[in-house]
Amino acid sequence: LPAGQFAKRKKTSLWFTVSLLVVSVFILTIGLAATTRTENVTVGGYYPGIVLGFGSFLGIVGIYLVENRRQILVASIVFISFGVVAAFCCAIVDGVFAARHIEPRPLYNKRCQFYSSGIGFLYDAYQTEVTCYTLNSRCQLKVKSNTCYCCDLYNCENSEQSSSYYEFLGVSSCQDVVHLYRLLWSSTVLNIIGLFLGIITAAILGAFKDMVPLSQIAFSATAPPPQILYNPAQQILTYAGFCPSAATISTYPSYPLPLQ
């Protein structure tokens, strides 16, 4: 491959790999923020950010290597492939959860209430009962401290039939639930971006790992052959000097053997 074209392919590979690393950092940050926003909703998909980030880091290192570039890029492609699968799964989980289990309309209309027992009480150690009113009846709902609850989403006859979450534990206000809803959709979008960007980056790195610049090929072709340390002439002389000649071999008289 010509040096100019090789440099262009290298620049393209580096651009996509750095972009994937940036997206991975956002996936990790948004996913952790969504996971730790409440106590009873922990579905933020931050795992793809770790795998894709490590794979893209290996890709950046492998692009600049010369000797072990192919091995490092193969490892990078493997990690990126696992990250793509994880991003696909987390995008589905976060999107489905945000669409089916969180109803944002009561939150936006300020119809949800926040309960806090005050300073000195843990949210999981103190409970109280609040009254929820429906169209036909009213019922009592037990809530813990630091909880945002929505009576519009609570079914007084059977609370297990509610598909949407009606209470969110461990929050500082109901605005945290709104932030959770937005973070889940942001995590879904980022995982989808990481999914497609990871596929493209893995394909580009797979094509780049076998490329060799033309200057390196020419250098290896014009390299002198290795020096031969074996010299047959010296070996012959050595053996010739080691063995005595026929003229120097002394003759010994022959003695008759005694007859038995």
Residue, then its C-alpha position, 0 to 999 in steps of 0.5 A: l500500500p502506498a505511504g500516502q494511502f496508508a496514512k489516510r487509512k490510519k487517520t480514518s481508523l484513528w478517527f473512528t476509534v477515538s469517536l467510539l471512545v468518546v461515545s463509550v465515556f458518555i454511555l458509562t457516565i449516563g448509565l451510572a447516573a441513571t442507575t444511581r438516581t433511585e433505589n428501586v430502578t437500577v436499569g441504566g445500561y453502563y456495561p457497554g461503555i466499559v467494554l467498548g471503551f476498553g476495546s477502543f483504547l486497545g484500537i488506539v494503541g494498536i494503530y500506533l504500533v508496528e511490530n505487534r499491531r495485528q495482535i492488538l487490533v484483533a483483541s480490540i475487535v473482539f472487545i468491540s464485538f462484545g460491546v456491540v452485543a451489550a449495547f444492543c441488549c441494554a438499548i432494548v432494556d432501557g428503552v422498554f423500561a422507560a416506555r412501559h414502566i415510567e409514566p411521565r405525565p403525572l410528573y410533568n403535571k405536578r400530580c406526584q408528591f414527595y414525602s420526607s420524614g426529615i433529618g435524622f431518619l433513614y428512608d428505609a427505616y421510617q414509614t408512614e401512611v398517606t391517603c390516595y383518592t381515586l374516582n370511586s374510592r380512597c385507600q391508604l398507601k404506605v411510603k418510606s421516607n425520601t419517596c416520590y409517589c403518584c396516586d394517579l398511578y396507584n391501583c387501590e384494588n390491586s397494586e400489582q396490576s399497575s404496569s408503571y412505577y407509582e413510587f420511587l425510593g431514595v430520591s431528593s425530590c420528584q424532579d429526580v424521577v424526571h431526570l431518571y426518565r430523561l437519562l434512560w432515554s439518553s442511555t438508549v440513544l447512546n447505546i444505539i449510537g455505540l452499536f452502529l459506531g462499534i460495528i463500523t469501527a470493528a470493520i475498519l480496524g479489521a481491514f487496517k490490521d493487515m495493511v503494510p506501507l509500501s516503504q516497509i515492504a521495499f525495505s524488507a525486500t532490499a535488506p542484505p542476506p544474513q552472513i553465513l558463518y560456515n566456511p567450507a575452506q577453513q573446515i577442509l584446512t582444519y581437517a587437513g591439518f588435523c590428520p597427518s599425511a601418509a609421508t609422516i606415518s612411520t613404518y614399523p617392522s613386521y615380526p613373525l607371529p609364533l606358531q602354536 
